[in-house]
């Protein structure tokens, strides 16, 4: 349970980081479309993932720990493949200039 709690907590940080990078690296005229696509893909894939998880759990005779391990190994594999790509490393190392940040924040949103 502790690991699940930690994973859930870190997922929130990861989501915020990914959305911030998307906002800062996407041109202003495309930002709404790109972020809308992120949301659409993320939300529409949830029911598919839940259905597939149920099928996989049944195929594995409801060995739920094995399902969790499989998901963890798959996630680690995707992370390892992505970390060796120069484009991903460059994007993650992106430091926004103050004018980029100002352009990414809608007018009137700063408090």
C-alpha positions as CSV (number, residue, x, y, z in Angstrom):
1,X,0.0,0.0,0.0
2,X,2.9,2.3,0.7
3,X,4.3,1.8,-2.8
4,X,0.9,2.5,-4.3
5,X,0.5,5.7,-2.3
6,X,4.0,6.8,-3.3
7,X,3.3,6.0,-7.0
8,X,0.1,8.0,-6.9
9,X,1.8,10.9,-5.2
10,X,4.6,11.0,-7.8
11,X,2.2,10.6,-10.7
12,X,0.7,14.0,-9.7
13,X,4.2,15.6,-9.9
14,X,4.9,13.8,-13.2
15,X,1.7,15.1,-14.7
16,X,2.3,18.7,-13.7
17,X,5.8,18.5,-15.0
18,X,4.7,17.0,-18.3
19,X,1.9,19.6,-18.8
20,X,4.3,22.5,-17.9
21,X,6.8,21.2,-20.5
22,X,4.0,20.9,-23.1
23,X,2.9,24.5,-22.4
24,X,6.4,25.9,-22.6
25,X,7.5,24.0,-25.7
26,X,4.3,24.3,-27.8
27,X,3.7,27.4,-29.9
28,X,0.9,29.5,-28.5
29,X,-1.3,29.1,-31.5
30,X,-1.2,25.3,-31.1
31,X,-1.2,25.0,-27.3
32,X,-5.0,24.5,-27.0
33,X,-5.0,21.8,-29.5
34,X,-2.0,20.0,-28.1
35,X,-3.3,20.1,-24.5
36,X,-6.8,19.1,-25.7
37,X,-5.2,16.1,-27.4
38,X,-3.4,15.1,-24.2
39,X,-6.6,15.2,-22.2
40,X,-8.6,13.4,-24.9
41,X,-6.1,10.6,-25.2
42,X,-5.6,10.3,-21.5
43,X,-9.2,10.2,-20.6
44,X,-10.4,8.0,-23.5
45,X,-7.7,5.4,-22.8
46,X,-8.8,4.8,-19.2
47,X,-11.9,2.6,-19.9
48,X,-9.8,0.6,-22.5
49,X,-7.0,0.1,-19.9
50,X,-9.5,-1.0,-17.3
51,X,-11.1,-3.5,-19.6
52,X,-7.8,-4.9,-20.7
53,X,-6.6,-5.2,-17.1
54,X,-9.7,-7.3,-16.3
55,X,-9.1,-9.6,-19.3
56,X,-5.4,-10.0,-18.4
57,X,-6.2,-10.6,-14.7
58,X,-8.7,-13.4,-15.8
59,X,-6.1,-14.9,-18.2
60,X,-3.6,-15.0,-15.3
61,X,-6.2,-16.7,-13.0
62,X,-6.7,-13.5,-11.0
63,X,-3.0,-13.3,-10.0
64,X,-3.2,-9.6,-9.3
65,X,0.3,-9.2,-8.0
66,X,1.6,-10.5,-11.3
67,X,-0.5,-7.9,-13.1
68,X,1.0,-5.2,-11.0
69,X,4.5,-6.5,-11.6
70,X,3.9,-6.7,-15.3
71,X,2.7,-3.1,-15.4
72,X,5.7,-2.0,-13.4
73,X,8.1,-3.8,-15.7
74,X,6.4,-2.4,-18.7
75,X,6.5,1.1,-17.3
76,X,10.2,0.7,-16.4
77,X,11.0,-0.6,-19.9
78,X,9.3,2.5,-21.5
79,X,11.2,4.8,-19.2
80,X,14.5,3.1,-20.0
81,X,13.9,3.3,-23.8
82,X,12.9,7.0,-23.5
83,X,15.9,8.0,-21.4
84,X,18.4,7.0,-24.0
85,X,16.7,9.1,-26.7
86,X,18.5,12.4,-27.2
87,X,15.2,14.2,-28.1
88,X,13.6,13.2,-24.8
89,X,16.7,14.2,-22.7
90,X,16.8,17.6,-24.5
91,X,13.1,18.2,-23.8
92,X,13.5,17.3,-20.1
93,X,16.5,19.6,-19.8
94,X,14.6,22.5,-21.3
95,X,14.8,25.6,-19.2
96,X,12.3,28.3,-20.2
97,X,13.4,31.9,-20.5
98,X,11.3,34.4,-18.6
99,X,9.7,35.6,-21.8
100,X,8.6,32.0,-22.7
101,X,7.0,31.6,-19.2
102,X,5.2,35.0,-19.6
103,X,3.9,33.9,-23.0
104,X,2.7,30.6,-21.7
105,X,0.7,32.2,-18.8
106,X,-2.7,33.5,-19.9
107,X,-3.2,37.2,-19.2
108,X,-4.8,37.9,-15.9
109,X,-3.8,34.4,-14.5
110,X,-0.9,35.7,-12.5
111,X,-1.8,36.6,-9.0
